Amino acid sequence: YPVDQNDRIWKAISTPSSALPLSFNVSNVDLEGKVTPPIQVLKTALTHPERLEFIHNGLETNDYEYSVFLYFLELNSTLEAGQRVFDIYLNNEIKQEKFDVLAGGSKYSYIV
């Protein structure tokens, strides 16, 4: 894939009916680590006034093992730990309850 050094395919999902697509000029993001998304991926987002859900059904689970990577970019620098909390489900099974991206205190920065 031309913009991903790890050859992953990034594709847009269909926008939920009440979600608002956003585009940003991201210039201060830390992409530390070996598995990082291309900056082009982080320049888009979806927001919702009440609840934002991403649902992907139909994953074959009989003979396959999946690795799921979730990438988060908080664009509101005034938010603190506990203000952006959500649950993560895989195949209708809760995997992480009350997940807080900022709880670990990591606020990376990357200058593009």
Secondary structure in CASP SS format (residue, H / E / C, confidence):
PFRMAT SS
TARGET T0000
AUTHOR 0000-0000-0000
METHOD secondary structure of the structure
MODEL  1
Y C 1.00
P C 1.00
V C 1.00
D C 1.00
Q C 1.00
N C 1.00
D C 1.00
R C 1.00
I C 1.00
W C 1.00
K C 1.00
A C 1.00
I C 1.00
S C 1.00
T C 1.00
P C 1.00
S C 1.00
S C 1.00
A C 1.00
L E 1.00
P E 1.00
L E 1.00
S E 1.00
F C 1.00
N C 1.00
V C 1.00
S C 1.00
N E 1.00
V C 1.00
D C 1.00
L C 1.00
E C 1.00
G C 1.00
K C 1.00
V C 1.00
T C 1.00
P C 1.00
P C 1.00
I H 1.00
Q H 1.00
V H 1.00
L H 1.00
K C 1.00
T E 1.00
A E 1.00
L E 1.00
T E 1.00
H C 1.00
P C 1.00
E C 1.00
R C 1.00
L C 1.00
E C 1.00
F C 1.00
I C 1.00
H C 1.00
N C 1.00
G C 1.00
L C 1.00
E C 1.00
T C 1.00
N C 1.00
D C 1.00
Y C 1.00
E C 1.00
Y C 1.00
S C 1.00
V C 1.00
F C 1.00
L C 1.00
Y C 1.00
F C 1.00
L C 1.00
E C 1.00
L C 1.00
N C 1.00
S C 1.00
T C 1.00
L C 1.00
E C 1.00
A C 1.00
G C 1.00
Q C 1.00
R C 1.00
V E 1.00
F E 1.00
D E 1.00
I E 1.00
Y E 1.00
L E 1.00
N C 1.00
N C 1.00
E E 1.00
I E 1.00
K E 1.00
Q E 1.00
E E 1.00
K E 1.00
F E 1.00
D E 1.00
V C 1.00
L C 1.00
A C 1.00
G C 1.00
G C 1.00
S C 1.00
K C 1.00
Y C 1.00
S C 1.00
Y C 1.00
I E 1.00
V C 1.00
END
